[in-house]
Amino acid sequence: MIALASEEARLYLQQVPDRPVRHQADRERLLSVLGGSLATSGAAPEQIVRQLADTAHWGNVACNSPRYFGFVIGGAYPVSLAADWLVSTWDQNAGIYAISPMVSVIEEVAAGWLLDLFGLPNDAGVGFVTGCQMANFTCLAAARHGVLRRIGVDVETEGLAGSPRIHVVTSAESHVTIDIALRYLGFGTRHVHRVAADAQGRMQPDALAAMLETLSGPIIVCAQAGNVNTGSFDPLAEIAALTNAKGAWLHVDGAFGLWAQANPELRHLSRGIELADSWSTDAHKWLNVPYDCGVAIVRHANDHRAAMMSTAAYLVQTAGKERDPTDWGPEFSRRARSVPVYATLASLGRSGVAALIERSCARARQFAGVLAESPGVDILNDVVLNQVLVRFDQDDARTRAVIAAVQQEGTCWLGGTVWHGLAAMRISVSNWATSEADVARSAEAILRCHRMLSASQSG
Ligand SMILES: *Cc1c(COP(=O)(O)O)cnc(C)c1O
């Protein structure tokens, strides 16, 4: 069975770079193959594995293709995929040291490596969670605990109902998962203070300063490294100076932007990020480990642990240096998702990670350079990282039509967005395997679709 799965996986990966990137099947077709009522007696395991594998060739969007530029989606390095298979094979419950000493130690080491790469305090708390959504949740839970602890209130027993009001400040350009985390944590969204952002989506420090002047009591400020549309960074050094002076907790959502810290040439973008109180990021985006893996990092490890930790009589909890992973994230039982992170970092080394990040940025600049040379094509953002926003003929409908045509054509896949009222094509280069040739071929396809639509319009 393992050999069958391995052979099918090899075939799948072999075909990904050459197949159309887009989806090739609709719900009805997928249901006709996969659906029906549950049989009374089951089928042979080999038959099921074969059917899944066969269906995936046309049923899956090839989002690990080197020419997939939608959302912010990484691929998977062979070493990270192999490590992930071992994780499933071992079937370890990574919750506590007593169940899985090896995984606990791997997490401890991987956490240390990440703090080192990101230039963050080596005694910060680190939790491996499902993605940046849960990393934001975990960090903001720690923030909620921390700002109330400082005024003598234990929110874990009082809840928000029994606590003084916490003011939460975000940017007008915060990622939607910040709002979702705030909902999960009982803050709601109506009472969040929103600070204006500039044309690139960066929080404006003057506006933040004016906002903070009006607030008193416990305050949490959410800033961002890597805007999901433009890739821009909030001016973190200035923001940190303001939040520190006010005694506020500064959280930075760095789902992909935190990785700028792993390349000395790019650290100017995230300057001051190390002054924050908590940071969230993803490994399944730019580090190219398989889904799912995000990372929550908190300067004040005690606040982090207090917000997440559980105790029960039957648990065997460590009293020594050993790490109980469940203390650092919302889950109780969970997958050993830190193992692919460990394997990928060990395989790339410091210079390999730096090269991965710079390579994606270079490919984004390549995209912007080639596209901008073509008449009627505008790049809407400063391409500082791996994100490119493109607009065609200064027209919303034309831009949307080009996006749809590119998606249908199948050479590459990318999505659309609305940037400050303007429809735009969104390109994100996050896959380790994307080559210069992939970008050249994709840019050609995009321009071909644009020319075709322009010609049909004027003809
Ligand atoms: C992708 C993203 C998130 C959410 O991350 P998930 O891994 O999808 O949970 C949060 N913030 C930013 C800026 C992102 O780009």
The ligand as an SDF file (V2000), in Angstrom:
LIG
                    3D

 15 15  0  0  0  0  0  0  0  0999 V2000
   -2.1530   34.2150    4.4060 C   0  0  0  0  0  0  0  0  0  0  0  0
   -2.1880   35.2840    5.4150 C   0  0  0  0  0  0  0  0  0  0  0  0
   -2.7880   35.0770    6.6680 C   0  0  0  0  0  0  0  0  0  0  0  0
   -3.5380   33.8150    6.9970 C   0  0  0  0  0  0  0  0  0  0  0  0
   -2.6920   32.7140    6.9540 O   0  0  0  0  0  0  0  0  0  0  0  0
   -3.2460   31.2120    6.8690 P   0  0  0  0  0  0  0  0  0  0  0  0
   -1.9990   30.4170    6.8030 O   0  0  0  0  0  0  0  0  0  0  0  0
   -4.0540   31.1360    5.6080 O   0  0  0  0  0  0  0  0  0  0  0  0
   -4.0540   30.9470    8.0700 O   0  0  0  0  0  0  0  0  0  0  0  0
   -2.7040   36.0950    7.5920 C   0  0  0  0  0  0  0  0  0  0  0  0
   -2.0900   37.2490    7.3200 N   0  0  0  0  0  0  0  0  0  0  0  0
   -1.5220   37.5040    6.1160 C   0  0  0  0  0  0  0  0  0  0  0  0
   -0.8500   38.8090    5.8800 C   0  0  0  0  0  0  0  0  0  0  0  0
   -1.5500   36.5150    5.1320 C   0  0  0  0  0  0  0  0  0  0  0  0
   -0.9770   36.7380    3.9400 O   0  0  0  0  0  0  0  0  0  0  0  0
  1  2  1  0
  2  3  1  0
  2 14  2  0
  3  4  1  0
  3 10  2  0
  4  5  1  0
  5  6  1  0
  6  7  2  0
  6  8  1  0
  6  9  1  0
 10 11  1  0
 11 12  2  0
 12 13  1  0
 12 14  1  0
 14 15  1  0
M  END
$$$$
